[in-house]
Amino acid sequence: MKILTQEEEEVKGGLKGGAVGLCVSLGLSFVAQRYSQFYRNLTLPLKAFLVTSGATAACIISAERAGLNYERQKYGYYKPVIHHDPGRSALTVAKDFVSENRYSVVCGSWALAMVGSIAYTSRNKYLTVSQKVVQARMMAQALTIALILATAGLSMGDKRERKIPAGSYQWKEMVAAEERKMNKVSVK
């Protein structure tokens, strides 16, 4: 059995993700072609762009995840112990979730903004299809920029609130974990 390098693992993951993304994008394209008059009115290059964008995004995301999994398997994965305080407010929980998953939140909100803005602009019968697409893209872009600025503000606020630098006690947790491992091995 050959051990793959990180680059080979990323290529393998990227190819898998690209194939899945292409299948999903093509499937959605066929469904939209059948049921959406708006989609049928789009030009062929724009439809091809939408299909390849989905496949490309899935390829990149899958390759990145494969690379991270490779690193975690090779070097281990350290996840600090999170102490859940039942007295935390919903706002604090939401801020923590957004700061930990900021890229997923921004990408998901962009996709929702595109769908919502396309639905909103498609009701205007005085705009052409290309004008509707441009208007939808601009609305989604404005919302995404506002969301990026909000997440940046949240992350800056998180850094100001901390009295102790992040990770200052990580070495103690890591040493304690290694000592527990060594004690288990020496006891046996």
N, C-alpha and C positions, 0 to 999 in steps of 0.2 A: 504494500500500500504506500503510495507516494504522499508525502506531507506537502500540502500546498503552501505557497508563500502568501503574504498578505495581498499582493497585487493580483495573484491568480484567484484568490478567494473573492476579491472585490469584483473582478471581471465575471466570475461565475455568478455571483449574486446580482450583478448588473444585468447580465443576460436574462436571468430568470425574471427579474423585475420588469425588464423591458418587454419580454414576451407577455407577461401577465397584463402590463399596462396597455400594450397594443391590442390584446384581445378585449379588454374592458372598453377601451376607447372606440374600437371598431363596433363592438356591440351597442354601445350608447349611440354611436353615429347611425347605425342601422335603425335603431328604435326612433331616434329623432327624425330621421329621414321619412319614416313611415307616418309618424303621428304629429309632427310639428311643421306647420306651414312656414313658420319663420326660418327653420333650419333648411327646408327645401329651397328657400329663396337665396341662401348663401351661395357664394361662388365656390367652385371646386377647389381652388387654392386655399380658401379660408377653411373649408371642411378638412382638407389635408393637414393644414396647420393645426387645427384642433385635435385631430387624431394623433399626429406626431408629437404634439406638446404633452398629451397624456402619457404616451409611451416613454418619452424622454424623462419626464418628471418621475415616473415609476422606476425607470432604470437608475437614475441618480440616487433616489432615496434608497433603493434596494442595495446598490453598491456601497453606499455609506454605512448602512446597517450591517452588511456583511463584513466590512472592514472593522467596525466596532466590535462585532461578535468575535472576530478573529483575535483582536487585541485582548478582549476580556478572557478568552480561553487561554491565550498564551501567557498573559501577565497577571491574570486574576482580576477580580472586580471588587473594588472597595466601595461600599455604600455605608455611610455613617448611620448610626442608630438614630432614628427619628422618634423623639418623645412626643406623643400626642397629648395635648392638654385639652381636657374636655371643656374647659372654660373659655376656649378661643371663640372669638366672634366669627360670624359668617364672612365678614369682610376680610378678616385676617386669613381665613382658610382660602378664600377666593384669590387674595393677593399671592399667597404661597403657591397655589396651583398655577397661576399665570406666570409667576417668575420662574417656576420649574419647567413649564411647557410653553414658553413664549413663542417659539417658532411654529409649533403646531397650531397654536391659537391664531397667530397672524395668518398662516396659510389657509386654515379652515375658514376664517372670517373673510379672507379674500374670495374664496370660492363661493361662499354664501352671498357675499356682496355682488359677485358677478351674476349669480342666478337671480337674485332679487332685483338688481338694476336692469337685467334683460327683461324680466317680467314687467317691470314698471315702464320701461321705454317701449315695449312692444304694444302697449295700449294706445300710443300716440299714432293715429292714422296719417298724420301729415308728414312724418319723417320717412325717408327711404330706409332700406335695410342697412346700408352702410352707415348712415347717420345714427341709426339705433344702436349698432354695434359700438360705434365710437362713443356715444353718450353713455352706454352701459360701462364701457371700459373706464371712462373718466370718473364716473361715480364710484366704481369699485376701487379705482386707484386712490381717490381722495379718502375714502373710508380706510383703506389699508395704511396710508400714510398717517392718518390720525391715530390708528391703532398702534402703529410702530412707535409713534411719539409717546403714546400712553404707556406702552410696555417699557420704553426707555425711562420714563419718569418713575414708574414703579420700581424698576431695578435700581435707579439712583436713590430712591427713598429707602429701599432695603439696605443699601450700603450705609446710609446716614444713621439708621436706627441701631445698628450693631455697635455695641460697646466693646466686645471682644472680637478681634479679627477672625474672619471665617477660617476654619481649619487649624486654629491655634492648638487645639487639643486632639487633633486627628492622630498625631504620633502616639499619644498615650493610649488611644483606643486600639491602634494597630499593634502596639507592643503588648497590650493586655490580650489581644486575640492570639498573637503568636505564642505567648506564654501558656495560654489555655491549651493550644495545640500541642506544645511541647510536654505539658503535664499529662495530657491524655496518652501521648506516645510513651512516656517514661513509666506510667502506671501499668501499662499492658505488658 
